[in-house]
Each structure stands twice: as C-alpha cells, then as structure tokens.
Amino acid sequence: MSSTTNSPTHHTSTIGAIGAPSRRNTELALLVFAVAIPVFAYANVGLAINNQVPAGLLAYGLGLGLLAGVAHLAVRKFAPYADPLLLPLATLLNGLGLVVIWRLDQSKLLQSLKGFSPAAPRQLLYTALGIALFAVVLIFLKDHRVLQRYTYISMAGALVLLLLPLVPGLGADIYGAKIWIRIPGLGSLQPGEFAKIILAVFFAGYLMVKRDALALASRRFMGLYLPRGRDLGPILVVWAMSILILVFETDLGTSLLFFGMFVVMLYVATERTSWIVFGLLMSAVGAVGVASFESHIQTRVQAWLNPMREYELSRQVTHDGILHSDQLQQSLWAFGSGGTLGTGLGQGHSDLIRFAANSDFIFATFGEELGLAGIMAILLIYGLIVERGVRTALAARDPFGKLLAVGLSGAFALQVFVVAGGVMGLIPLTGMTMPFLASGGSSVLANWALIGILIRISDTARRPAPAPATNPDAEMTQVVRPS
Amino acid sequence: MNKPLRRIAIFCGLLVLALLIRDNYLQYVKADQLASQKDNRRVAIQRYAHPRGDIIVDGNPITGSAVSKSGDFKYKRTYKDGPLWAPVTGYSSQAFDGSQLEKIDDGILTGTDDRLFFRNTLDMITGKPKQGGNVVTTLNAAAQKAAYDGLAKQGGKGAVVALEPSTGKILAMASYPSYDPSSFSGYSDSDAKAWNSLRDDKADPMQNRALRETYPPGSTFKVVTAAAALENGLYKSADEKTNSPLPWTMPGTTTQLKNEGNIPCENATLRTALQYSCNTVFGKIGADLGNDKMLAEAKKFGFDSEQFTPVRSNASVFSDNMNQSQTALSSIGQYNTAATPLQMAMVASAVANDGKLMKPYMVDKLQSSNLDTVEQTEPQEMSRPLSSENAQILQSMMQTVVEKGTGTNAKIDGVTVGGKTGTAQHGVANSANPYAWFLSYAKLSDGSSPVAVAVVIEDESANRDDISGGGLAAPIAKNVMQAVIQSKK
C-alpha cells in the first residue's frame, strides 16, 4: 500500500491522512461496462432467437442500470474507500446470468417440461432483493468487527440453518439432495448458501481467539506440528458436521465447501502447514468413508469417471434402483459443441441438459454459446473477485477482518471450482450453484451479502487513518522516532 | 498472517488455472470429437436445420423439404409421388434414418460432403444459408409412370426395370406395392405409426423388388442359355437344326424334361426353340455345355455378383458344382437359378447393345446447391457376354418371339421389338402361382436401341391359367418402351 502525505510541505506529521485514493469514479466507469455488456448480450439473444431486439430491452437496461446505480450510491455513501472492482464484477456476472436465464426461458424444450415457469422474472426480483441486501449490509454494518461479538450466536445460527432441511415437513428432497427447505408462499430456499457466510463469521471469531493456542501449543512429530488433543476438538467438530451433511443431506458440495473453508482459515490463522496436511487427510478419510456406503455418492463418482456409460444407462430401464442421469454427458457435449468461439448467444442447444439447465448447469450454456473464449473470460472474472477478496484480507488491519475476508473469498473460490469443475467433468458433480450466474434466489441473495461484507472490510482496510487534530505547536514538537 | 494469505491467493489462482486448463482441454482439444459424437443430438439437429438437397428426374425435383411442426428438427423430407419413386429415392426419416439414394448420397444432400467444402465456405462468407446439393438421376419420368401404373393396374406384386442399353442408364425402376416415404419422414407419433404399419404389412411394400428380390427367371433365362450356345460354338446360327430329341431324358436320371403343351421342339432350330420356349432344347444345351461354361456365360451377364447402381442390388444366382441334369434345369431358369429384375434387364440390354453389357447406374451427376457439377457418372462397359455377330443372331431370334411367338403382346408399330417371356414355376411341387416374366428391348429404324426392359409379376390372386409372361408382363413392357421412345422424339 502506498502512503502519501497530503502535502509535500508537511513532512513533520507523524500520522498523515494516508491511504489509497477512493476510486469511486473508477468503479462508476466500470459499472457502465458491467451494465452495457449484459444489455448488449440481451439484444443479441433476442436477435438470435426471435430475429428482433427484445421488447423489454430498454426496461432491462434501465432496471439493471438502476440496480447498479443504487449499489454504487450505497458504496459511495457508506463505504467510500472500498475496492472498486468487486461491485462491477459482481454486477456483470449477475447481468449475464439474467440474460442466459432469460435465454433458457425461451427454449421450447424446457417449456415443455413439467413444472416449467419462466425463471428470469424471478431472478430479476431476487437480484433486486440481493442488491437491497447488499445496501443494507453497507448501511447497518458500519464496522465488520461488530460481527466478532456474534461468534457463538453465528455458530448456533449456522447449525440451525444447516439442519433445517432435515426437519420433517420443512425440508424438501429435490432430485436426491436434501438441501432445500420449503417456505409456504415464498418457494424454496437453500439455507446452505447463507450458512456459508455465517460460518465464516463464526470461524473468524473463534480462530482469532484460539489461534495462538492452536499455532504454538503442539508437538513436533515427523517434521509436522501436531495439535494437542484439546485443540483438536473444534476441527473434529467441523469435520464431523461436514460428514453429517454429506450423509444426511447427500450434499457433497456443501460438505466440501465448509470443510475447505475451515482448513483455509485455520491455516491462515495459525500459519502452520501441518493443519493443511491434517485437513486434507481428514477430508480424504471422510470422503472415502462415506463413499464406501453412500450409493448416491458412488453413482456420482461413477458418472464422473464414465459419463458416456451413465448416459447410456439413463436411456435404458435399469434395475439397480439408481436414478441415472445423462446430464454430465449432455453438459460435456454442450462444451464440446461450443468449441473455441461458441455458437453465439441464443444459438446453442444446451437445453438438451433439460432439468437444471439454468441452475446447476448454467455454466454449460455459457460454454456452448460463448465458447472457450467466453468461459475463460468468466473464469477470470471469478478469479479477479477471489483475488480482490484475498487482497482485501491482506490489506485488512485486524485479524478478524483478515480471517473473515479470506474465509469468504476462499469459500467463493471453492464454490466456483466445485461447480465449474463438476459440470466440466474435472471433479465429480455436486449440486451447487454458480455464484451470480445460476438461477436461484438464495444463491443471489447470499452472494450479494458476501460481496457487501467484502466491500465493508475493504473499505475499513483502505480508509485513510483519521488526520490528527491540528496542533498549533506542531512546528515545535519534537518527534522521537524509533530507529 | 500475510504469508499464508499470499499462499491462499496462489492456491485460489491454481484453482482457477485448473479450470482454465480443463476448459481448454474440453473446448479446444476434445471439442471436435465431442461435437461429432453421434449421440450428441446437435449432430442430428444440425443435419435437419437446413432444407435437404433434391433428387431430380428429368430436371424436376421428386423430393422436397417442409418445416416440421414439432420437435427440434426443423426440416423434414417430403416426396412428390412418393410410392412411384420410392424404389429410386429410398427414404430419409428423422426417426428412422434413411435408405438407398437418400442414404448413399446423404453427404451431398445435406451439404456436409467434403466435395462441397469450397461452396459451403463461400456461402458462409457471403452469408447465404447453407443448402444441400442435388442428385440428378438418369430416370425417365414417363417410363417410370408407365411401369408403375402397369404394375398397379395388375394389382399383384411385381417390379419393372428399364435400362438404356448403350449406356447402362436406369430409365425406370418400379416396385409394387410401394409406400410413401413422406408418411414417416418426421419425428411424430403419426410417423412412428406409419412406419410400424408399413413394417407389419404382409405385402412388404418397403421391399425394393427391382433390386432386392430374386425370382426364378424361368424361360427368360433361355436367352442366356442361347447366348452360351452361340458363344461356345455349340450352334453357329439361329436357323441351324439343333440335336434335340423329344422326349429328352436328363443325363444321369430317368426323368424326362417336359415342354408346356405340344410344341414343335424336336431338333428345332434355336429360333424356333426360343419362339416356342422349348424346355427340351435349352435344357439339353445346358447339359451339353456343362456347368462351367454355363456359369461363365451367366457371370458375364452379371450373375453371382451384386450390382451397385449405386444402390446395391442382390446378387442373382447361377450355381456352381451342379451335375448335368441340375445344369439342364438351371439353364431353363429353374432349380437354383434366381435373378433380380435388374439382372434380367441387363441380359436384354446386353443383347440389344450388340453384346456389350454396360454397367447399370441411376445417378447421372451430383450437383452443389448452385448446380455446379460435383461428380459426373460416365457410362462404363462391364463385360462382353456376346460377340457382335452372335448378339445379332440372338436379336433376330428374340424378334421372332415378339413377331410370331409367345411375346406378340409387346409389338409396337414402326419399332423392332425383341423379347422373351417367362412363366416361372415356384412353390413346393409348383403349388404356388408362377411368376410372369417378360424381358424385351426396342430397336429404332436407325439401328439404335433406346430401351431394354424386364418385368416380373408375382400374382397370387390371379387365375393360374391367366398367368403368363406374354399375357401379364408384356403389355407393361410395351408401355414402358413406348414411353421411352415417345420421350426421345
């Protein structure tokens, strides 16, 4: 971080109003692009599918512009020194996601599926709510350190959220994963998305207090610092919780996400590589252990290893009692048919993925219609968000802020990796959503809240220290500097 | 805490890098393989995204394309006079693949053939929509119609093939009963229903009888036997007396070979024997020449091999390793002998073309969508079953058949017609109705021969006594020949 004094003549002040320039205008300029690109994409889809500019283009452009403008004003007013990239990047992804969700709404094949209803209007509503939540975070969370107070409440809250889907009558088993709850009149909700943020708060608060004990009190064994038994407790609890999610909610993605986030934060807090080794070993044991008896997980691994066989099985009547799905193979075909430059928005056939084409598998539509070039751009946008998040952690001055920022960024990175890696066949498929792109209210709300918290931390980190009160005796004051 | 943070930053970077590498592998390295996998429905969607090229007869398309109302395949195939042309076109169905010309020249018709690459690239640059090329056939619409109408009027099952002897061009290829390939070209339930009912139809309308059905050729095979006799020097002319006792007992047996009715076959000349269709004369010729010589001659006419027109025909049969009496029976078109209508048309055309057999074909040229010729078929000599002199001897014999023999129903005023009838026995102990055959050719006054025809009719409902090549099949052959001669003028 560069430190500049306000004026070259006042060299004598010990503490100046130092800090980065606010960069709010940069953010505004970037936001213009972040709105213009999805509007252009929207026109593109309309021209490709109906041969005409979509009727709602102006409304969509104004709507997205208005939302971005509100978010920008909120940042300008309540977090003036925040990182200028996070908001435009999130807006761009959210806008593109809306366009592609609308594009899939136009698919005759998807319309013919049972239970179809247009997802784009819903997503637009949730985007508005998400940005409202973003603004609420900025307005009411004046300082992220406040969250520290709620460490143990967060833990309880996260546990409740995670266990809600298991409550009879409330939870809904949708296509094998019990990660949903139904709220009458509101539709379904994925509490795991919110639990991600709340858990990060708990981990950050807990680790900040315990990090010295975890880092220093350990025995050396074969070059590794092994933790003491009593310090092992929390990590074992989190591990057990992940396993429970995996077993009872059959949700590989969430389980992996939480454990991964915890290991990352633990490592940052203790600066001990041994925790990573330990974490990897435990997740390996957990994963293999659960996979040995969970048929749902076994099927996913089988499908990942041989998607073509899974596709063929899905075409036949099988007697093994397992629901086979051609989704992964369809997704791979979508990517392959997209090729280097893609078919062009609106001109692909990713609707062949059918169910979940606009949620878990929306990345495949991007792959087919925008091609390798578009996917690389989107992956880099995600990469940028993550790296800006880690940079915020680096810049943060308090350990709680550092831990919270890296936890949230790490979770975001893991989620992107797990989802994109899943639909591209790099790792077994898990049912999670691509942040901002996928159709899904909980996901949009939670991720806007996540960006809000990161922006709050970055604002605190980059805010210039308050200028010292003007001292009439400044000229005469002797400054003693430690050398 | 900054050191582990930087490492975490690197770790997140590696996660993104892994995704980028995987994506490059998927969308660059493996893209073509994934995009062209046959289970990838995009391959089929792409295939039906543009109107298919047409199959053309006499300058007019006999096929078309229509926008299908349901499903993700945009265009489906339509056929004009589907049942008339089905044995030529075959079918192209979204649900049931394709057959015959539609299948063989699929690359040209869909526009994916490599030979259209230049054209397609040009169209892509100039922004023209992609279109398939055309298949221009050698067929003659009037002759085809005459053939099909004749078969339909007869009402039984049957087939007609007409060739242009000098080139081998197929002028007519009809099969009855037939089917309308339009009825199942789409992907809907009604298409499936039409397909299933055609499949279940006992009359087997989807069988291409002109190319894929082999029938005992009966007496029409005597033309081949006569050719073998002349070619092997057994007899030198049409009017030389043959050494044919009556009754004749087949060698190695006590069975006498019989003639139909009381006809003058004892030591008859070849001309008389063909005129009256003497089994004894031609049976004995076969026995005298032996299996090897008969087989060699039959092979020269195209027996025992499949023909590719380019649609494949079944191989006609003349057996190997037969004893003398079996050879004798085979030489009058019985025992194992079996021939496709195409094969018998080839026999007539070789005789009419002065002994030179041209390779039969039905695709004149392949065109790109802007009518540039991509490939032109040149007539090809297949073999010479007869010397020119012997061919003329055989011609004069066949002309006698039409003028005053069994084939008088094929006479055309002002045109020299040569022919041969056949009534082939089949079924156990001849219990089933026989097949009525007629093969013939026409010669114009300038000595050219524009057409040779073979007609076969299998009619199980007809009165047995009414079935004869001359009675049932010859009138159809006459109409086909007339149609060709008319269209020449």
Interface residues (C-beta under 8 A of the other chain):
Chain A: K108 L109 V264 Y267 V268 A269 E271 M308 Y311 Q329 L332 W333 F335 G336 S337 G338 G339 T340 H349 L352 G367 G371 L372 I375 M376 L379 L380 Y382 G383 V386 E387 V390 R391 A393 L394 P399 K402 L403 V406 S409 G410 A413 L414 V416 F417 A420 G421 M424 G425 L426
Chain B: M1 N2 K3 P4 L5 R6 R7 I8 A9 F11 C12 G13 L15 V16 A18 L19 L20 R22 D23 N24 L26 Q27 Y28 K30 A31 D32 Q33 L34 A35 Q37 D39 N40 R41 R42 I45 D72
